[in-house]
Amino acid sequence: MKNLTVVLTFLFGLVLSANALAKCPNESRFHSVEGKVQTSIRFVNDSEETVNVYWLDYQGKRVFYQTLAAGMSYEQPTYVSHPWVVEGYSCKGIFFPDAQARQVVIEDTKGDGVN
């Protein structure tokens, strides 16, 4: 039984690792451009899962910024031209800041695009 638990834990870890590397739909189309207009974006995790927040850099690569447990929130200083990816067990969406401070509420539904 102990060996089965170890194997299942290992396999579950592999699934989570593979999920973390999966891209959101259309993610490869986006990257940050020169930041001129400063703003902020507030992420509110209203889902029942822990999510990760990533900035898409100038080459479109994810840069980890924050982990949000269920019910948590945080405000991220950013620029209007910088996209942000939120992902839990699946993609929650790709979000672009507005010229004025924006709030993004992350829910349990699967994100299927750009917001």
Protein Blocks (a to p, Z undefined) as FASTA:
>chain_A
ZZmmmmmmmmmmmmmmmmmmpccehklmgccdddfbgcddddddfbfbdcddddddfkop
acdfbdcdehiacdddddfklccddddfbcfbdcdddfbdcdddddfbdcfbdZZ
